[in-house]
Amino acid sequence: MPAPLKIDLIEEEDKNLLELQKLAGIPYRVKERAEIIRLRHYGWSVEKIAEYKGKSPHIVIAVSKSPKLVRIYQGSFVLKTP
């Protein structure tokens, strides 16, 4: 079994990603990525997220391996991997 793709967020990052999901005018794809990042942080498996979101597990893995929201939308949070 592959190693889990754990994403560690501090409380502020989690809160900002949740707010990003709720903002109007943010592209759906960005909101979806923010939710996937948060679900991985809370320990959801790739398979469970894929089923919940109706996406391929490959999409969830890709977001989990590179959890970055590159653009700033209306002063929103940007998560970057080290």
C-alpha positions as CSV (number, residue, x, y, z in Angstrom):
1,M,0.0,0.0,0.0
2,P,1.4,3.4,-0.9
3,A,2.3,5.9,1.8
4,P,-0.4,8.4,2.7
5,L,-0.2,11.8,1.2
6,K,-0.6,13.8,4.4
7,I,-0.9,17.5,4.2
8,D,-0.2,19.4,7.3
9,L,-1.9,22.8,7.7
10,I,-1.8,25.2,10.6
11,E,-5.1,26.4,11.9
12,E,-4.9,29.7,10.1
13,E,-4.2,28.0,6.7
14,D,-7.1,25.7,7.2
15,K,-9.4,28.6,8.0
16,N,-8.2,30.6,5.0
17,L,-8.7,27.7,2.7
18,L,-12.3,27.3,4.0
19,E,-12.9,31.0,3.4
20,L,-11.5,30.7,-0.1
21,Q,-14.0,27.9,-0.8
22,K,-16.9,30.3,0.2
23,L,-15.8,33.4,-1.7
24,A,-17.8,34.5,-4.7
25,G,-15.9,35.0,-8.0
26,I,-13.4,32.3,-7.3
27,P,-13.1,29.7,-10.1
28,Y,-14.7,26.4,-9.2
29,R,-11.5,24.5,-9.9
30,V,-9.6,26.6,-7.2
31,K,-12.4,26.0,-4.7
32,E,-12.3,22.3,-5.4
33,R,-8.6,22.1,-4.9
34,A,-8.9,24.0,-1.6
35,E,-11.4,21.4,-0.4
36,I,-9.2,18.5,-1.5
37,I,-6.3,20.0,0.4
38,R,-8.4,20.4,3.5
39,L,-9.8,16.9,3.3
40,R,-6.3,15.4,2.9
41,H,-5.3,17.5,6.0
42,Y,-8.2,15.9,7.9
43,G,-6.9,12.4,7.0
44,W,-9.4,11.4,4.3
45,S,-8.0,8.8,1.9
46,V,-7.5,9.5,-1.8
47,E,-10.2,6.9,-2.7
48,K,-12.7,8.5,-0.3
49,I,-12.1,12.0,-1.6
50,A,-12.3,10.8,-5.2
51,E,-15.6,9.1,-4.5
52,Y,-17.0,12.1,-2.6
53,K,-16.0,14.6,-5.3
54,G,-16.8,12.3,-8.2
55,K,-13.2,12.7,-9.5
56,S,-10.5,10.3,-10.5
57,P,-8.1,9.3,-7.8
58,H,-5.3,10.5,-10.1
59,I,-6.7,14.1,-9.8
60,V,-6.8,13.8,-6.0
61,I,-3.2,12.5,-5.9
62,A,-2.0,15.3,-8.2
63,V,-3.5,18.0,-6.0
64,S,-2.2,16.2,-2.9
65,K,1.3,16.0,-4.2
66,S,1.4,19.6,-5.3
67,P,-1.0,21.5,-2.9
68,K,-0.6,25.0,-4.1
69,L,-3.0,27.6,-5.0
70,V,-0.8,29.8,-7.0
71,R,-2.8,32.9,-7.6
72,I,-4.1,35.3,-5.1
73,Y,-7.8,36.0,-5.5
74,Q,-9.0,39.1,-3.8
75,G,-6.3,38.9,-1.1
76,S,-7.0,35.2,-0.5
77,F,-4.6,32.8,1.0
78,V,-1.9,31.2,-1.1
79,L,-0.6,27.8,-0.1
80,K,2.8,26.8,-1.4
81,T,4.7,23.6,-0.9
82,P,8.3,24.0,0.3
